Amino acid sequence: MPSTSAPDCQVCGGTGWRSSPESGAKGPLVPCDCRERARIDRAIDSAGIPLKYTTCDFNDFSCHWEGHKNETLWKALGHAQKFVDEYGINAQGLLFLGPPGTGKTHLMVALLRKLCEKGADAVFLDYQELLRQIQNSYNPAAHTREYELLQPVLSSDIVAIDDLGNNRISDWVEDTVTYIVNHRYSRNLPTLFTANLSEERMEGPPGQRVTQPTFEERLGPRVASRLREMCRFVEMKSGDYRRFKAGVR
């Protein structure tokens, strides 16, 4: 059985129980606050959030790093915070859209961590890795079957899928994603997504506009249509924060 307390807690010494301020040292013991912190840590660990993102929080999501307040990032932060506040009331998911480096994964993980604190059974998945594992499960030598891989994706309270559409569409990919999306949609299970996609074919400032694959082209019309119904689309437009941190202009 997993520990229900923090072994290094200075209050309870790792027992999970402490004296009540009201009744004093001789009164009945009450659960220590570290038990709740340990529960949250276990929930975040079991969600499968990559190590690089485990400390992501709303408080360190910057909307001003370009020297001014970025309205799209500010609105995205607001949508994420509202989702946490309305969790359990509104089953509509969120899809964060935008080019690389706009903070989509940071914001989605910060949201996911808040839901773990609220007691949600959460799962983080990399889209491309999920498809690769499902394909590998068809190998007769594989020890994990497709159903076992999909079960947490289909049944968890909240699922966050990163980099949706990060590969070329095929009939198999469209069928697989449609199945996942339809299953969660029909059961009112909210789903979070990020995608390096746009609803516009042409993007960029005048004179530097480039052609991008559209949302429908990369995901297929069936998936795109269902996602529009089950998710709020949140567009995030900014420069690449990774290049900014690296000092690349």
PyMOL commands that set and color helices and strands:
alter all, ss='L'
color gray80, all
select helices_A, chain A and resi 33-46+51-53+58-60+71-85+104-117+127-136+146-155+171-186+215-219+221-230+241-245
alter helices_A, ss='H'
color red, helices_A
select strands_A, chain A and resi 17-20+24-31+93-97+122-126+158-162+191-195+202-203+210-211+231-235
alter strands_A, ss='S'
color yellow, strands_A
deselect
rebuild
show_as cartoon
